[in-house]
Amino acid sequence: MHNVMIHPSDYEHAHEAVTRAFDLFPTPIRGKKVLIKPNVLRASEAAEAIVTHPAVLKAVVEQVASMEPGSLLVGDNPGLFNYGANEDCFERTGLLAAAGEYYQNIGDDSVGVDFNPEFMDSVSLSRAILAADVIISLPKFKTHGLTVMTGAIKNSYGFLPGAQKARLHREAGSPDRFHDLVVDVFRLRVPDLFIVDAVVGMEGNGPASPDIRDIGLILASDNAVALDGVIATMMGLDPGKLRFLQKAREAGLGDFDLDQINIVGELKVLPDFKLPPLGGEAVIDNEAIQELLHGRAILRPKADPEFCTACGTCIDQCPVEALSMIEDLPEVDPEICISCFCCQEICPEKAITLQ
């Protein structure tokens, strides 16, 4: 049976809920390589409830640092509007200050890994994800126009750097297939602990809706399926009708059935919680959104000869060997490039642009 913590909290006292989470879910930290991954969708103000609140991140960082890890990193790869701007997103949201010395741009070092060929044969995964002994995921309690809700499983989509996320969106082609895709990404490296910022959540047409909601809770679990099942229930959803939860259970990743979950705290359904329309079809069929996804997916890196020094760092970094040096200027093979944009992130001269 899985355990899920539901703990009353505000941002001022987030450390109390975080300490409780570590008590309930003992996690081996001492001497380990630890990565903390908040939800950093895009550059925004913390009060907009689009990203994990800095107070929650700070509480988790302080807790982990006190447990004497071998190393500690904080990082994420932002979404559609902010590819290649990891540090800027962290700074503008207040998460850079919360992470302190432990922040790392995990988008500038990645490795190619095999993936589900129904979507793409391989994807680029931030190397820090694979190197970590312990991953602590910090989702935000939010709705999502395509998956209806975003939580523990969906937060792992940020393991992928760059516009390959947009390409995968397009390759999915339907809400059901995108639900399957999200679980495939999650399975690349299942995190060890999940702590959800539900102090202020988001309803309506998320994940960047103006409809924010005071909830006053922090949730936690060591099982993402159980945790997302609880979040769905709180939103007034039937977890069994969410395809990504069905697939995750079929894959043996956990169970969302409340009979199989021990709730530590009090589970209440949020009254009149506003959900996205049409369960994802509004996003898939929206021409403007699809044009935006297409525009991001077809972007390719190009070196500016005025700034490029032909150092070869981008070529060494490319996880799929899509770059080669031609007449002292790196050029990309568009047939090989997976749009992870690690070359742009890593370039010491900032000579790579996206075209």
Legacy VTK file of the C-alpha trace (Angstrom):
# vtk DataFile Version 3.0
C-alpha trace
ASCII
DATASET POLYDATA
POINTS 355 float
0.000 0.000 0.000
1.279 3.471 -0.930
1.391 6.395 1.485
0.475 9.983 0.568
0.956 12.899 2.944
-1.508 15.818 2.961
-0.175 18.491 5.308
-1.643 21.966 5.991
0.882 24.693 5.234
1.522 28.212 4.085
4.746 29.382 2.462
6.082 30.878 5.686
5.968 27.483 7.393
6.780 25.255 4.412
9.832 23.849 6.214
7.551 22.146 8.755
5.676 20.232 6.056
8.935 19.394 4.271
10.453 18.013 7.479
7.329 15.915 7.963
7.648 14.570 4.419
11.222 13.416 5.010
10.147 11.798 8.288
7.366 9.863 6.559
9.432 8.939 3.503
13.001 8.232 4.672
15.309 8.944 1.771
19.015 8.010 1.784
20.808 11.324 1.349
24.141 11.151 3.185
27.003 10.870 0.683
24.625 10.615 -2.291
24.394 12.684 -5.470
21.070 14.479 -5.077
19.123 16.413 -7.709
16.119 18.573 -6.796
13.831 19.293 -9.745
11.166 21.993 -9.283
8.500 22.793 -11.870
9.882 25.766 -13.819
7.475 26.039 -16.745
8.549 29.529 -17.805
9.750 32.887 -16.563
7.046 34.337 -14.320
6.423 35.873 -10.937
6.141 33.447 -8.016
2.694 34.852 -7.166
1.340 33.671 -10.529
1.508 30.045 -9.265
2.973 28.860 -12.571
6.107 27.414 -10.977
7.009 25.700 -7.715
7.109 28.467 -5.124
10.627 29.513 -4.017
9.686 28.997 -0.343
9.015 25.303 -0.978
12.237 24.867 -2.934
14.244 26.671 -0.249
12.771 24.469 2.474
13.668 21.306 0.558
17.179 22.569 -0.265
17.860 23.403 3.376
16.526 20.035 4.528
18.632 18.069 2.029
21.763 20.152 2.663
21.464 19.409 6.399
21.512 15.678 5.622
25.086 15.816 4.259
24.684 14.768 0.617
27.772 13.976 -1.401
26.616 16.621 -3.860
23.447 18.648 -4.357
22.098 20.191 -7.559
18.914 22.098 -8.325
17.795 22.326 -11.951
15.030 22.063 -14.540
14.481 22.613 -18.263
11.725 25.212 -18.890
8.930 24.699 -21.381
7.738 26.004 -24.716
8.451 29.730 -24.387
11.830 29.642 -22.690
14.060 27.034 -24.317
17.677 27.929 -23.734
16.878 30.365 -20.920
17.155 28.114 -17.885
19.011 30.513 -15.606
16.842 33.474 -16.578
13.702 31.505 -15.691
15.142 30.540 -12.315
16.169 34.127 -11.604
12.883 35.769 -12.578
10.785 33.315 -10.565
12.911 33.701 -7.442
13.997 30.079 -7.649
17.623 30.973 -8.330
17.911 32.686 -4.954
16.089 29.791 -3.307
18.497 27.276 -4.871
21.513 29.357 -3.871
24.886 27.809 -4.581
23.256 24.544 -5.607
21.694 25.793 -8.857
23.016 24.221 -12.051
21.939 24.699 -15.641
21.113 21.078 -16.437
20.267 22.018 -20.021
23.897 22.453 -21.076
24.971 18.835 -20.668
22.908 15.941 -21.959
23.105 12.437 -23.318
21.104 10.617 -25.972
18.999 7.713 -24.696
16.786 5.187 -26.455
13.098 6.058 -26.476
9.782 4.714 -27.717
10.166 4.570 -31.528
6.439 5.263 -31.895
7.417 8.844 -31.110
11.212 9.204 -31.539
13.967 6.598 -31.617
15.987 8.585 -29.089
15.711 11.665 -26.916
18.220 13.887 -25.182
18.145 13.641 -21.395
19.948 16.018 -19.061
23.039 14.133 -17.899
22.452 15.245 -14.300
19.264 13.160 -14.291
21.129 9.944 -15.023
24.034 10.832 -12.725
21.856 11.427 -9.649
21.565 8.766 -6.963
18.482 10.500 -5.584
15.994 12.713 -7.432
13.486 14.802 -5.505
10.687 16.140 -7.706
8.771 19.264 -6.676
5.596 19.470 -8.783
3.020 22.251 -8.664
-0.672 21.526 -8.028
-2.063 22.639 -11.404
-4.408 21.840 -14.241
-3.139 21.193 -17.758
-4.986 21.748 -21.022
-3.744 18.503 -22.546
-3.401 16.059 -19.650
-6.180 17.694 -17.553
-3.856 17.870 -14.532
-0.146 18.136 -13.991
1.552 16.634 -10.983
4.227 14.117 -10.104
4.342 12.208 -13.401
4.074 15.229 -15.700
6.809 17.117 -13.800
9.379 14.704 -15.232
8.755 16.089 -18.737
11.254 18.771 -17.745
14.000 16.127 -17.762
14.154 16.800 -21.517
16.084 19.920 -22.566
15.164 22.073 -25.532
12.502 22.000 -28.248
12.404 18.222 -28.493
9.504 18.642 -26.047
7.578 20.543 -28.741
8.524 17.951 -31.340
7.215 15.180 -29.098
3.984 17.116 -28.568
3.485 17.126 -32.331
4.533 13.508 -32.799
1.903 12.452 -30.267
-0.888 13.926 -32.363
-3.742 13.168 -29.921
-4.447 13.594 -26.213
-4.339 9.833 -25.557
-0.975 9.410 -27.258
0.450 12.386 -25.390
-0.667 10.799 -22.116
1.264 7.668 -23.137
4.278 9.777 -24.089
4.373 11.523 -20.697
4.583 8.156 -18.949
7.366 7.020 -21.308
9.404 10.096 -20.357
8.686 9.553 -16.663
9.988 5.986 -16.902
13.390 7.143 -18.186
14.311 7.876 -14.555
11.617 7.606 -11.895
12.273 10.113 -9.066
12.634 8.884 -5.492
10.529 11.440 -3.624
7.790 13.882 -4.612
6.824 17.008 -2.647
3.953 19.006 -4.161
3.441 22.734 -3.759
-0.319 22.954 -3.203
-0.226 26.003 -0.952
-1.509 28.039 -3.886
-2.635 25.934 -6.833
-3.989 26.576 -10.288
-7.357 25.712 -11.786
-8.959 26.483 -15.143
-7.028 26.062 -18.367
-3.499 25.476 -16.985
-0.564 25.076 -16.865
-0.344 28.885 -17.084
-3.880 29.936 -16.188
-4.708 33.207 -14.387
-7.121 31.231 -12.186
-5.141 30.599 -9.020
-6.606 29.031 -5.913
-5.642 29.078 -2.257
-5.430 25.457 -1.125
-3.059 25.654 1.839
-1.446 22.233 1.549
1.813 20.490 0.819
1.547 16.905 -0.407
4.237 14.246 -0.533
4.792 10.617 -1.474
7.429 8.236 -2.733
4.996 6.972 -5.399
3.928 9.251 -8.231
0.876 7.262 -9.332
-0.665 7.277 -5.864
0.141 10.954 -5.417
-1.367 11.947 -8.768
-4.414 9.834 -7.954
-4.904 11.877 -4.790
-4.387 15.165 -6.656
-6.932 14.100 -9.287
-9.437 13.188 -6.581
-8.944 16.559 -4.892
-9.684 18.246 -8.225
-12.939 16.291 -8.511
-11.600 13.943 -11.190
-11.935 10.193 -11.452
-8.263 9.057 -11.615
-9.277 5.976 -13.579
-10.387 8.167 -16.484
-6.973 9.791 -16.915
-5.058 7.877 -19.574
-1.590 8.663 -18.171
-2.578 7.201 -14.803
-4.056 4.126 -16.465
-0.848 3.553 -18.426
1.351 4.141 -15.374
-0.603 1.554 -13.403
-0.444 -0.899 -16.302
3.334 -0.412 -16.337
3.551 -1.410 -12.675
4.523 2.067 -11.482
1.924 2.246 -8.720
-1.810 2.360 -8.073
-4.220 5.288 -7.945
-7.053 3.343 -6.324
-7.799 5.051 -3.004
-8.339 1.629 -1.420
-4.638 1.009 -2.052
-3.465 4.340 -0.610
-2.890 5.254 3.018
-3.647 8.954 3.435
-1.579 10.649 6.125
-3.748 13.671 6.737
-7.204 14.581 5.463
-8.311 14.152 1.850
-10.976 16.646 0.800
-12.375 17.314 -2.651
-11.988 20.984 -3.561
-15.486 22.381 -4.198
-16.271 23.741 -7.668
-12.712 23.217 -8.876
-12.464 24.478 -12.467
-11.028 21.988 -14.971
-9.735 22.518 -18.521
-12.282 22.132 -21.332
-12.597 19.041 -23.497
-9.892 17.001 -21.778
-7.133 17.930 -24.220
-8.898 18.160 -27.550
-8.948 21.948 -27.307
-5.148 21.968 -27.370
-4.653 19.320 -30.049
-7.176 20.940 -32.397
-6.179 24.548 -31.729
-4.530 25.821 -34.903
-2.624 28.643 -33.202
-1.144 26.284 -30.612
-0.177 23.764 -33.261
1.524 26.464 -35.320
3.463 27.527 -32.238
4.524 23.932 -31.536
5.554 23.485 -35.155
7.570 26.689 -35.098
9.474 25.572 -32.030
9.942 21.992 -33.239
11.598 23.008 -36.520
14.098 25.399 -34.940
17.704 24.384 -35.571
20.967 25.758 -34.145
23.160 27.973 -36.311
26.575 29.364 -35.420
27.219 33.085 -35.857
30.648 33.425 -37.547
31.154 36.793 -35.863
31.256 35.202 -32.410
32.157 31.549 -33.020
35.776 30.655 -32.200
35.576 27.103 -33.586
36.374 25.710 -30.141
34.327 22.578 -30.874
32.530 22.557 -27.514
29.127 22.295 -29.182
30.277 19.347 -31.295
31.640 17.532 -28.263
28.425 18.207 -26.370
25.863 17.120 -28.971
24.289 13.890 -27.659
23.382 12.610 -31.147
26.482 13.846 -33.062
24.429 16.133 -35.300
27.134 18.831 -35.504
30.359 18.839 -37.478
33.029 21.468 -38.141
33.056 22.781 -41.697
35.542 25.544 -42.532
35.915 26.496 -38.872
32.181 26.786 -38.321
29.927 24.130 -36.755
27.028 23.061 -38.959
24.029 20.945 -38.043
22.581 17.982 -39.900
18.827 18.682 -39.634
18.020 15.008 -40.209
19.919 14.019 -37.064
19.242 17.022 -34.801
16.633 16.322 -32.106
16.264 19.990 -31.095
17.581 19.609 -27.565
19.599 22.852 -28.011
22.319 21.723 -25.634
24.786 23.293 -28.068
23.173 26.689 -27.506
23.236 26.246 -23.728
26.881 25.157 -23.584
28.454 27.569 -26.114
31.013 29.666 -24.159
30.783 32.522 -26.684
26.976 32.499 -26.949
27.464 32.121 -30.678
24.625 29.646 -31.315
21.291 31.055 -32.403
18.066 29.212 -33.221
16.665 29.549 -36.716
LINES 1 356
355 0 1 2 3 4 5 6 7 8 9 10 11 12 13 14 15 16 17 18 19 20 21 22 23 24 25 26 27 28 29 30 31 32 33 34 35 36 37 38 39 40 41 42 43 44 45 46 47 48 49 50 51 52 53 54 55 56 57 58 59 60 61 62 63 64 65 66 67 68 69 70 71 72 73 74 75 76 77 78 79 80 81 82 83 84 85 86 87 88 89 90 91 92 93 94 95 96 97 98 99 100 101 102 103 104 105 106 107 108 109 110 111 112 113 114 115 116 117 118 119 120 121 122 123 124 125 126 127 128 129 130 131 132 133 134 135 136 137 138 139 140 141 142 143 144 145 146 147 148 149 150 151 152 153 154 155 156 157 158 159 160 161 162 163 164 165 166 167 168 169 170 171 172 173 174 175 176 177 178 179 180 181 182 183 184 185 186 187 188 189 190 191 192 193 194 195 196 197 198 199 200 201 202 203 204 205 206 207 208 209 210 211 212 213 214 215 216 217 218 219 220 221 222 223 224 225 226 227 228 229 230 231 232 233 234 235 236 237 238 239 240 241 242 243 244 245 246 247 248 249 250 251 252 253 254 255 256 257 258 259 260 261 262 263 264 265 266 267 268 269 270 271 272 273 274 275 276 277 278 279 280 281 282 283 284 285 286 287 288 289 290 291 292 293 294 295 296 297 298 299 300 301 302 303 304 305 306 307 308 309 310 311 312 313 314 315 316 317 318 319 320 321 322 323 324 325 326 327 328 329 330 331 332 333 334 335 336 337 338 339 340 341 342 343 344 345 346 347 348 349 350 351 352 353 354
